[in-house]
Amino acid sequence: MPGVTATPEPLPALAAAWRWTRDHWLAEADGLLAATEPYTSPGRALISLPGPASGSGPWSDGLEGFARTFLLAALRLRGQDGADPHGLLDRYADGLAHGTDPAGSERWPRIPERRQAVVEAASVAIGLAETRAWLWDRLDDGTRSRVVDWLGDIVGTSGYRNNWIWFQTIVESFLASVGGPWEQADLDRNEEIGEALYVGDGWYSDGRGRDGRRQSFDWYAGWAWHVYPLLHARIEGRPLADRHAARLREYLDQAQHLVGTTGAPLLQGRSITYRFALLAPFWAGALAGVTPLTPGATRTLTSAVADHFRRSGAVDPAGLLPIGWHGRYDRVRQLYTGPASPYWASKGFLGLLLPPDHDVWTAPPELPAPWSGATVTALPVPGWIVAATPRDGVVRVINHGSDRLVESFLEPHPDDPFYRRTGYSNITSPQLSAAAIAAPLDSHTALLDASGTPSHRDGIERVRGAGGVLVSRSRVHWLDLPYREHRARDAGAPDAGAHDDGRYDDGRYDGGRGAGVRGHAGDAATWSAVRRGPQLTTASVVRGRHEIRLARWRREPAAGVVPVPPDTAAHLLDRTAAWPEDPGPWSVHLGGWALAADRPEDLRVEQDAHGVRVVRGDGATSLVRGLLGADVTGVTRRANADPLGAVSVTPWVRGSAAAAPGEITAALVVLSGGEEPLEPAAVAAVVPVGGPGTATARITWPDGHTDTVELD
């Protein structure tokens, strides 16, 4: 419940903080670097790690391997004042010489040849700036000239509209520091774009959606937007600018809520394979002296996260960071993800720039403030409610504001599972098989069409939010698959494995692509048609681990409200789109959290006429219980759809009859680290206020507390 504080029990995180001393971090960095040696080209310019290639191809991936490991090496060297017991300076000096040799067999792709080189150029520039006294200043004149020439390809380029603005700014600032080419106009334009993407409370939107809204919120706000200003300041030899310092402090004050007491962080947003790169802003706050966390709390949180990933298999037996979240899991990829992409985790070692006598390394570990008791925290800018229960280590994010809506109105597209689900947590993942993306059920509110196919959420329009209540709406749509049997299997038909019959959807329908959202189920060629639907409004009322979720649909937006600004190209496309309207009728689906495990027998399913729960062997529970208009219970089982386990089960409730326009459907949705009863004590009464089609519901909790929710 909001504001309730419990006495903390002894936490493994405190033990991790004692183990993860500065020397331990150094040893981890050395191990990660040593493991990449066997994959280094003879001239050391390209590091080609095992795994599927990115959309930019193996040549670019080899550059990425050099640049991202060089960043880690540079942090390690700078933190030790140039001490180099493992010969890193010679290794990367050789790579620089061969990679920038335009006639060499190991030359790097230039920026006009591979756009991804922009990203890697920034890591090269940072590495050179941090090790300047021991590397750059000792390179021969020819190599320095070629490095400047290779980096200089970025000068005068444009078109960067998200965190990429910082890559150009970083590179040109380094070039300016060594007498190379640069243009003030580039820096000014990037500054203007960055300021336009700052939303408030420390949050940046990583780009704009197709409708111009700034609703792309994820870990990029931390590991890019708040880290590069500090690295930029270090290149220029000045303190972090006041506005960036204030924003970093505000961000960290909220981001600390997104990590659980076990060290498991929120799993949401793209590029999650960067894993503990999310620690970079926490280190940046300590480096700049602007963090709201005490030194002991910074030590505890960073150690807990690093230890969590180490214990969970993020480093494989060969000592490498494979694509995945814990162990290897290729479905988390985006098209730009290559085998060396996980080494952006190098940013998580930014703390090595803190000297050995810094308070973070010498202070006793302390609990971060959010770990001292259960809390419900509203984050208005991203449109989230964070419900954290430290005793079981679970952090839940209820999402009514982040959608990263980049697809065209006319393009058939599924919801991006990393952004448009209703719920995200640190112990669950969105389901990532092609079948799960095609017909989303987990942590999702949908209208089911006549065949039982669930709708997609698309762009999120915020309605209202206060305290533990958020309301949003979206124009929903359905995707028609070219293979009807696939749609039937995933839609939840009784003969398709959606009920508890023990069978698992294996997610094979991916066209052989298997490369993340945009590489299999997100490929428009997968779909044959789109049907547009009505506006679906969803509300979440959160108390502790309990969420009451409500939904109602209407055919037209509220008076004066349109999905996108009028008189714009996007609005005209929406109004004139060739895709037909689905005629209905529609029933409402309310999906719970998907739980994953290594074996089917580790997930127990129990249900009665009103609710269904899934209990994992460790006691973690996902429960959904119908409260209003949801009288059918069931589960959907999947295999190979979840990075946290080989099998997963999603509980859900839905209406057996079509929902009338404006009719409210409601359910209790619970995720817990401990076993919850099928008949939970926190079941609330939900009563519509008014006549048919009312947009108001009153929720009465067992302790007598009442919430009144307006859905329109």
N, C-alpha and C positions, 0 to 999 in steps of 0.2 A: 504494500500500500504506500502511496506517496508520503514521504517524510518519515516513514517508520525506520528506526535504527535498531539493529540487533547487535549483541555482543559478538565480535568475531571469534571464530574458532582458530586454532593454529592452522596456518596455511602453507602448503608446499611452496608457494611463491617466495616466502621468506627464506626457506632453505636454499632455493635456487639462487637467490641474490647473494648468499654467502659463497656459493660455489663459483658463480660467474664473476670472478675477480677480473681485473684488467688483464692480468697474465693469461687468464682463461680465454678471454676474447681474442687476444693476440694469437694464442694457439689455434683457435678455431679459424681465424683468418689464414694462418699459415697452412692449415690442413686443406682448406678449400682451394687455395692457390696451388699447392703441390699436386692435388688431384687432377688439375687440368694440364699438367706438363705432358703427359703421353699424347695429348690431342693437339699439340702445338706443331706448326709447320717448321721445316728446317731453319728458316730465317726468323722464326718466332713472330711473324706478323699476323698469322691467322690461327685462331684456336677453334677447331671444328669439333664440337662436342657431339656425342651420340644423341639421336632423337630426331623427330620429324622436322623438316625444313620449314622455315617461315615463307610467307608469300613473296618475300624479297629474294629468296633463293639461297643456296649454300654459300655462295661467295660473300654476300652480305652477312650471313650468319657467322662466317669466320671472323670478319671485322668486329662484329658484336662480341664475340668471345674475347678478342683482344681488349676492346675498349672497357667492357664491364669488369673484367678481372683486373685491368690496369687501375681502375678506380679503387678497387679494394686494396691493391698493392700500394697505391699512393697514400691512402689513409693510414695504412700500417707503417709506412716509411716516415710520413710526416709526424705521426704520433710518437715515433721513436727517435726523432731528430736526425733522421737519415741513417740510423743503424740498419745494416742490411746483411744479416747473417745467412740469408738464403739466396743471395745473388739476384735479387729482383731488379735492381737497377740495370744490370747488364742484360737481363732477359728482355726487359721492355725497351731498352735503348736499341737492341738489335731489331726488335719488332718495328719500332718507329722508322728505322733506316730502310728496312725492306718494304714496309707497307706503303711508304710514300715515294718509293722509287717508281716512276711511271713506266720504266722499261723492265721492271723486275717481274719475276714469275709469281711473286706473292703480293703484288700491289693491291692496295685497297680500292674498292669501288669509290668513285668520286660522287659528290652530291648530285651532279646532273645525271649520273648513271643509276644511282639507287637513292631514293628519297630517305630511306632508313639511315643513310650515312649522316644525316643531320643529327639524329639522336646520339649516335655513337661519337660524333665529333665533339659534342658537349662533354662526354665522359673523358675523352682524350684531353681536352682543354683543361678540365678540372684537375686531372691527374698531373698534367705538366705544371699547372700553377702551384699545386700543393707540394710538388717535389722539385721546384725550380732550382734550388741551390745545389741539388745533388744529381739532377738529370739534365734539365734543359740547358743550364749554364755549362755543362760539360759535353754536350753534343757537338759534333763537328759542324762547321758552318754550312756544309752542303746539306746535311740532314735537317738542320734548323730551317734552312731556306725551303726545303721540300715540304716540311711540316706546315710552314706558314702558307705555302701555295695550296696545299691540300685543304687546310682549314678555311682558306680565303674564298673558296667556292661559295661559301654561304653569304658573303657580303653582297648586299643589294637584292637578295632573294626576298620573297614575300609569300603571303598566302597562309601563314600560320595563324590558327584561330583558337587554339587551346593551350595546354601546357608547353607546346612546341615553341611558343614565343621565347621561352627561357633558354632553349638550346641555342638560338641565334644570338641572344644577348650575352650568354656566357662565352660563346666562341669569339664573338667580336670584341668583348672586353679583354679576353686573354690576348687576342691579336694586338689590340691597342697597347697592352702592357709590354709587349716585346717588339714594338715598332712595326707591326704588320698592318695590313689594310683594315679599315672599318668605316662605317658610316653612321653618323649621328642620327640620320633619318630612320635607320633601322631600329635603333634603340628607342627613339621617341615613339615610333609607331607601336612597338611592342609594349611600351609602357602604357600607352593609351588603351590598347586591347586588354592588357592585364587589369587595368583599373575598371574597365567596363564589365569584366567577368567577376569582379569582387561583389558578393551579394550582401555580406554583413556577418557579424558575430564570428569573424575569423574564417568564414567559408567562401571559397571560390567555386563557381560552377566551371567544370572543365569543358568549356565550349558552350554553344547555344544549340537548342533543338531546332527542328525544322520550322517551328512557329516563332522562333526568336526568344523563347523563354529560357532562362538560366536554371535548369533543373537537372544538371548532371553532377551528382554528388557522390563521392566515393573516397577511397584512400588517396587518390591523386591530389586532393586538397592538401594532404600532408606531405607525401613523399615527393611531390613536385612543387606545388605552389608555395609552400612554406620553407622548403629546403634550398631551392635555387637562389632566393634573395640573399640568404646567408652566404652561400658559396660565391655569389657575385660580389658581395661586399668583401670577402676575403681576397678575391682576385684584385680588387681595387685598393686593398689595404686600409679599409675604413670600417667603422662599426655598422651594424645592421641599422638601416633607416628606421626612424621612429615609427612610421606607420606600419612597416612590416613587423617590427617588434611587437607592437600592440596587437596586431592581427594574429601573430603566432601565439601569443599568450592566450588570447580568446579561443583560438582553435584547440590548444592543448587542454584548456579547462573543460572542453566538451569531449575531445577525443579520448581522454582517459576513461570515459564511461563506456567505451566500445571494446574494452579488453576485460575478460573475466578473470577471476581470482586464480584460475588454473594456468593463466598465461595464454589461453586460447582467445584470439581476437575475432572480431566480426568478420564473417565470410560474405562479402557483398562487393559488387562492382567488378569492372574488368581488370585484367592483369593481376589477378590474385596470386599467380605463380611467383610474384616478387616477394611474397611471404613477409619476412621480418624487415623489409624495407620500410614498413609502416612505423618502425622505430625512429627513423631519421628525424622527423620533426621533434620528437622528445629529446633527442640528443642536441638538435639545433637550439632548442629552448635553453638547455643547460649551457651550451657554448656561448650563446648571446646574453645569458643572464636574465632571461625574460620568462622563464617557465613558472607556472603557478604551482608546480609540484616541488616538494622539498627534495634535497639531494638524495635522501634515503628512499623516498617514494619513486624517484626516477630510476634509481638502481634496482628497486624491486620490480617495477613494471617491465623495464627492458630485459632484465634477467629472466623473468617469468615467461615472456614471449619467446625469447631465444631458446630457452630450455624446453618449452612446449613443442616447438617445431623440431628440435633435436630429438626429443623422446618420441615424436610421432612419425619419424622416418623421412623428414624433409631432406636429409643428407643420406644418399644411398650407400650401399656397401663399398662402392668404389670411391666414396668421398665427394661425389658430385651432387649438385642441386638439380634434380630432374624437373621437367615440367610437371606441375601438380600443385597441391596444397600441402598435404602431408607427404605421402609417397608419390610415385609417378602416376599421373592421371591426365592423359592428353586432351580430354574433352574440355578442360578449362582454357584451352588455347583460344586466342583470337588469330586473325590472319597474319598479324605482324609477329606472332610469337614463334621464336626459333629455339633451338636447343640451348643457346647461351642466354636467352632472355631472363631466366630466373636469377642471373647474376646481378640484376638491379638490386637484389638483396644486399649487395655491397654497401648500399646506403645505410643499412642497419648497423654498420660498423663505424658510423660517424663519431661515436663516442670515443674512439681511440685518439681523436684529436684533443681530448681532455687530458691534461698531464696527470701523472700518477698521484700527485698530491691534491688533486681536485676533490672537493667534498663529495661528489658523486661516488668516487672510489673509496673514500675513507669513512664516510658517514655510515652508521648502522642502518640496515634496511628498515624501511617503514612502509606501512600500508598506504597506498594512494587513497585519497578521501572517499571515492566511490566504493571502495572495497570494505568499508566499515559497517555497512548495513544495507538492507534492501531499499531500493529507490525506484521511482518512476520519474524520468527526466524528459521534459519536452525540449527538442532542438528545433526551434521554429524555422530556421533558414532551410535546412534540408527537408523539412516536413516530416520529422521522425519523432516517435516516442521511444525512449530507451528504458526498458524494464529490466533491471539487474537484480539478481538474488545471489549475493556473495557466498552464501552457505553451500549452494550447489554449483557455483561457478558459471551460471548461465547468464548471458547477455542477449536480450531480444530487442530487435529494432522493428517497430511497426511503421511501415512506409506509406506515407500519403503525399510525397513531394518529389521524389527522385525518379526520373523516367528515362533520361538520356535518349530522347526521342529524335533520332537522326534520319530515320527512313522517310522516303517520299510518301505523300498521301496515296499515290497511284501504285506504289510498289507493294505487292503482297508480302507481308512480313509478320512473323510471330512476335510476341512479347520478348524482349530481351530478358532472359531469366535472372540476370545479375542485377537488374534495376527495377523491374515492374511487378515483382511479387509483393504481396501485402506484408509479408514478414521475412526477416533475415535474423540469423543468430550466430553465435560462435560455436555451436555444437551441431548445427545442421547445414545442409547445402541445398540450393535450388537443384531440381532434378535436370540432368544435362544430356540424357539420351535424346536422339532425334524425335522419338515418339513423345517424350515428355515435353519437349519444346513445342511440338506440333499441337498438342492438346494439353495445356497446362492445368494441373490439378492441385499441386502442393502450394501451401500458403497463398492461395489464390481464391478470389471471388469471381464467379463467372455466371453467365446465363447459358443454359444448355439448350441447344436447338432441338428440333423434332427428332433427330437421330442420336441425341445424347452428346454431341460434340460441344466442348466448352468454348466460350468466347475468349478473346484476347483483350487485355486491358488498354493497350495503346497509351496515348499521352494522358498525363494526370493533371486535372484541373482542381486546384485547391478550393474548398468551400469554406471551411472554418477550422479552427483549432484552438484549444485552451486547456492547459493542464494535461490531464490524461485522456483527452478526447480529441480525435482528428476526424475530419470528414472530407472526402474528395470524390470526384466523379470522372468518368471517362466514356467516350464514345466507343463502344465495343465493336468487334468484328469477328468473323469466323474465317478460317482458312479451309478450303476444300482440297483434299489430297488427291493426287492422281490414282492412288491405289486405295480403293474404298475399304478393303479388308484391314488395312493399317489403321484407318480412322476408326473403324468399329472396335478394333482391339483396344485402342487407347482411350476411347470415349467413355468407357465405364459400363459397357453393356454387360449384363450378368454372365453371358457366355464368353466374355473376353478377358477374364482374369482380374477385373476391377474389384470384384467382391473377394471375400476371404476364401478362395478355393485352392490356395497353396501354389498357384502358378505365377511365374514372373515374366513380365515383359522384358525382353532382352535388348530392346532399343536398336535392332539391326537396321531399321529403315533409315539409312543415312546416305544412300547413294554412293557408299564407299568413300565419302569425303572425310568425316570424322575429324574435323579441325576447328571445333568450337562453334559458337553461335552463328557466325557469318560463314562458316565453312561447311556445315551440313544442313541442319534444319532451318537455318537462317538464310539459305540460298533461295532467292526468289524462284529459281528454276524448279525447286521442289514442289511448288504450289501450282495448281491449275486455275484457281479463282478465289475471289474474296467476296464475302457477303457482309454488308454493313448492318449494324444493329442499332439499338437505341442507346440512350445515355444511362449508364449504370452508376448509381451513387453508393458509396461504401463508407461506413463509419466504424471506428474502433474506439471502444471505451476500455481503458486499461487500469487495472488495480493489481499491483504486484505481478505475479506470473499469469494472471487471468486477463484475457481479452474477451469482451463481448463484441462480436462483429455483426453489423447490421447491413442490409442491402435492399435497395428498391430500384426499379427502372421506370423510365418515362421516355416517350418517343421524341420529345423536343426539349432543348435546353430551357432553363428558366428564362423568364422575360428579360430581354436585354443582354443575355449571355450567349455568346457563340463560341465554338471550340477554338477558333483562331481569330486574330484581328480581321475585321472586315476590309474589303477593298485591297486585299493582298493576293498575290499569286497563289499562295497556299490555300487561302479561303476559296478562291474561285475553283481551284482544282477539287477541293472537297465538295463543293456544291454541284460540280459538273462531272464528277467521277463516273466512269462507266460501270463500276461495280454495282450490282443490284442490292436492294434492301432485302434482308431476310424477313419473311412474313410472320414468323413466330408460329405457334406459341412457345414460350420459354419458361423453364423452371430455373430455380436458383441453386447453385452449387457453392458450398463454403468449405474450402480445403484446409486441413491442418498442416502441421509441420511434418516433413518427411524425416523419419529416423533411419539411419544406416547401420549396418553391422557386417562382419565378415562372413557370417553363416546365416542361412534362413532360420535355423533353430534358435538363434540369439534374439529374434524379434517375435514376441508373443502378442497375439491380437485377441482382444476381448470386446464384445459388444452386446448391447441390449437394444430395446426398441427406440431408445432416445439418443444413445451415444456410442462411441467406439474409441478405444484407446489402444495404443501400441506401446509395449514395454520392452525395452532392451535389457540384455543381461545385467548391465551395470545399474539398472533401476531407472534410467532416463525414460521419460514418458511423454508421448504426444497424444493429446486427447481432444476430441471434438464432441460437443453435445448440442443437439438441436433444442432451441428455446421457443422459436416462433416460425411456423411454416416450413420447418425442415424435419421431415418425418421419416426419411430413409437414411440408413447408415451403411457405410462400407469402407473398404480400403483398396488401394491400388498398390500392387507389388511390382517392383522393377529390379532388374539386374544390370549392373555396369552403368548405372545412371548417376552415381553419386561418388564424389571423390573421397568420402569418409568411410566407405564400405562397399563390398561387392554386391550387396543386396540392400534394398530400402523399401520401406512401407509408408504410405501416406494415408492417414485416416481422413474421412470426409463425411459430411451430411449434406443432404439436398432435399428439395421438395418433390413429393411424388406427383403433385399436380402443377399445372402451369400457374405462374404468379401473375396476378392481375396488375395492370399499371398502377404504380404507387403503393402496392402492397409491400409491407416490410417483412423481411425474413431475417432471423437472428439465430446465432449460435454462440456457445462458449468455446473458446479455443485456448488450449493450455499447452505449454512446453515446460517441462520440469526436469531437473537433474536427478530428482528422486521420484519414486513411484507414486503416482496420483491415483486415488480411488476412482472407479468408473462413475460413481455417484459422488462428485466432489462437494465438499462443504460450501464452496463458494458459488454454487449455482444461483444465479440471479433470476428474478422475474422480469420479463420484458413485456410491456403493455403499450400498444399504440394509443396515442392521445388524440381523440377526435374521431371523425367518421371514416368511411372508406376512402382510401387514397391519401390518408394523413401522412405528413412528412415528419411527424414528431413521435418519439417513443420515450417512455419513462422506464428506467432500469432501477429496480430495487434490489440491493444486495442483502445477503443474510443478516448483516449487522445493522440494517436499517438505513444505511446510506443510500441516497437516491441521486441518479444522474438523469437529466432530461436532455435528449439529443434531438437537434433539428437537422434533418437530412436534406433540406433544401434552403 
